[in-house]
C-alpha cells in the first residue's frame, strides 16, 4: 500500500498519478498532512515528526508519498528511512498558460514518483 501524506488527497490526483500509484503499490491510503504554523519551533517539528513516524510504522505501508512543509518533510523522511520505509515524491511538468486578460493558469502534469535519496 502507498500511504499518501500530502496536502492533496489521492482522490484529487489526476488519472495518470492514481494509475501509476495503484500499478506500483496496489492501493492508496490517505493520511492528511498536518497543519504546521510558521511559528513552530524546530523542537515542535521534531516531536510532530516522531508522532507521525509512529503512526505510519503502525500502518505498515510499502512506501509513503510525502510532500509538504519542508522541515517537517525532511525530518519525517529521515525518521522513516531509519525504519526502512521508502519515501517518495511526485514529480510533474509545470505548464503555465497566459490568458489574454493577463492572468496565468498553472497546470501540473504528473510524470513519475521519485524516491527520496537515502541519508
Phi and psi in degrees as a GROMACS rama.xvg file:
@    title "Ramachandran Plot"
@    xaxis  label "Phi"
@    yaxis  label "Psi"
@TYPE xy
-96.2889  124.375  UNK-2
-94.9339  120.358  UNK-3
-94.48  111.266  UNK-4
-117.775  88.4571  UNK-5
-152.499  178.391  UNK-6
-81.4729  0.528282  UNK-7
-125.2  109.634  UNK-8
-60.6821  150.479  UNK-9
-62.8681  -23.9518  UNK-10
-72.6935  -7.44634  UNK-11
-95.2579  -8.13321  UNK-12
-70.3831  156.913  UNK-13
-72.5999  166.328  UNK-14
-57.4526  -44.4337  UNK-15
-62.9616  -41.1029  UNK-16
-67.6801  -44.0567  UNK-17
-62.8936  -45.7066  UNK-18
-61.6662  -42.3027  UNK-19
-62.8539  -45.3874  UNK-20
-62.1804  -44.752  UNK-21
-66.9649  -39.4126  UNK-22
-62.9408  -38.5619  UNK-23
-83.5224  -34.9146  UNK-24
-123.346  -2.7432  UNK-25
88.0365  -53.634  UNK-26
-150.831  167.972  UNK-27
-124.164  135.319  UNK-28
-123.253  145.661  UNK-29
-104.111  140.495  UNK-30
-129.458  110.238  UNK-31
-57.4571  140.908  UNK-32
-69.7289  137.401  UNK-33
-70.167  153.032  UNK-34
-79.5837  125.027  UNK-35
-122.061  117.048  UNK-36
-76.1647  144.443  UNK-37
-61.641  -20.4136  UNK-38
-82.772  -10.0076  UNK-39
-58.7446  139.838  UNK-40
-81.516  166.397  UNK-41
-60.6905  -35.765  UNK-42
-65.6398  -39.9174  UNK-43
-65.6171  -39.0528  UNK-44
-63.51  -43.4249  UNK-45
-60.3517  -46.2095  UNK-46
-62.8036  -42.0302  UNK-47
-64.1445  -42.1748  UNK-48
-64.3431  -39.1825  UNK-49
-63.4084  -43.1259  UNK-50
-59.8188  -46.9711  UNK-51
-66.9226  -37.2461  UNK-52
-60.2312  -44.861  UNK-53
-61.5156  -42.8708  UNK-54
-62.4565  -42.2751  UNK-55
-69.4896  -43.5862  UNK-56
-56.4279  -40.7353  UNK-57
-63.8023  -28.6005  UNK-58
-80.5065  -17.2062  UNK-59
53.59  52.8524  UNK-60
-73.9941  156.3  UNK-61
-72.251  -35.4052  UNK-62
-156.256  161.328  UNK-63
-122.305  122.549  UNK-64
-84.2306  110.179  UNK-65
-126.074  111.953  UNK-66
-146.782  133.029  UNK-67
164.066  -153.225  UNK-68
-48.5934  128.966  UNK-69
-65.7405  -42.3397  UNK-70
-69.5977  -38.0281  UNK-71
-65.6873  -46.8803  UNK-72
-58.9612  -47.3002  UNK-73
-59.5426  -46.7844  UNK-74
-63.8134  -45.8649  UNK-75
-67.799  -39.5132  UNK-76
-57.7202  -45.9959  UNK-77
-62.295  -41.7207  UNK-78
-65.4933  -43.7166  UNK-79
-66.9164  -38.2643  UNK-80
-63.1086  -34.5652  UNK-81
-64.5659  -25.9931  UNK-82
-90.6637  5.8241  UNK-83
64.184  36.069  UNK-84
-105.48  123.402  UNK-85
-68.5459  136.938  UNK-86
-119.664  133.786  UNK-87
-129.172  157.516  UNK-88
-122.173  154.366  UNK-89
-94.2812  141.516  UNK-90
-112.849  151.531  UNK-91
-151.42  160.056  UNK-92
-88.771  130.637  UNK-93
-94.8193  118.572  UNK-94
-118.271  123.521  UNK-95
-106.626  128.593  UNK-96
-111.751  117.517  UNK-97
-85.8413  123.976  UNK-98
-86.1744  159.123  UNK-99
-63.1004  -29.0255  UNK-100
-82.7923  5.58224  UNK-101
94.2839  -12.259  UNK-102
-76.3476  156.09  UNK-103
-119.101  141.473  UNK-104
-113.011  127.232  UNK-105
-107.793  125.831  UNK-106
-115.864  137.804  UNK-107
-112.942  121.13  UNK-108
-107.431  111.844  UNK-109
-55.1698  138.005  UNK-110
-114.231  -54.8729  UNK-111
-166.008  168.553  UNK-112
-95.1257  139.915  UNK-113
-127.027  131.049  UNK-114
-73.8983  140.483  UNK-115
-66.8793  138.88  UNK-116
-62.3445  146.652  UNK-117
-74.497  142.927  UNK-118
